[in-house]
Amino acid sequence: MTLDAKNKGSLSNYGTNPIALVANPLDFNKKILDARLEQYRESEGSGDAFIFFDRGLPDVLAYMEYYKQEVPKEFRSIIKKHAYDRVFFLPIWQEIFVQDGERFESYEEAMQLTDCLYKTYSELNYDIIEIPKSSVVERVGFIKKIVLNDHR
């Protein structure tokens, strides 16, 4: 998926996310959606009380919309059928932002993508819980407090 796109050329050739440069963006996004859907389905049978995903199914929509790519109706349908219980949102934070081999976007692009992600989750009627900009320990504590209070 993303790794395949990265491996097709030197990372230094990318000034932005490779999704903007792949030959077949729809196929690329379908692979990402399928992989995230597989993760979602695997989690359903895990028996774990809590499961966290770094990226969610709606992220595919947000990126496609950001890059002005047509979103097939089936994508929206799949994403709506596989909803998450909670969405914790970690907003972009300039003081810790790093552009590297995993994050191709400039800070300005990342800001726009953050807005697109927030809008997409909002349009899907998620109650978005924004994580405060604080230490890792404090952010983990914030999340644990909410999750544990929900399960009492």
C-alpha positions, 0 to 999 in steps of 0.5 A: 500500500503506502509502502509500495508507493514509497518504494517506487522512487526515492522518498526525496522525490516526494514533496507531498504524500505519494497518494497524490502521485500514484498512477491509479489513486482509486486502486491505491485507496481501495487497498488502504480501505480494504486493509483498514476494513480487515483490521476492523473485522479482526478486532471484532472477534478479538475479545479485547475490552479496548482496541485503538486504531491509529487511523480509521476507515473515514481517513480514506474519505478525508484523504480522497476529498483533500486530493479531490479524488472521486469517492465511490458510493461503495466506500461511503457505504462500507465506512458507514456500516463499520462505525467506531464507538469513539473517536479521539482526535489529536490535532496537529501540533506545530511544536512536535510536527516532523516531516519524515518518511512517514509524514510527507506533508508540509506543516501547511498541508498537514493543517489542511488535512487535519481540517479535512479529517475533522470535517469528515468525521463530523459529517459521519456524525461522530462525537469527536473527543479532542485530546489536549496538547500536553505530555504523552503521559497526560494524553494517555491519562485523558484517554484512559479516564474517558474510556474507563468512565464509559465502562463503569 
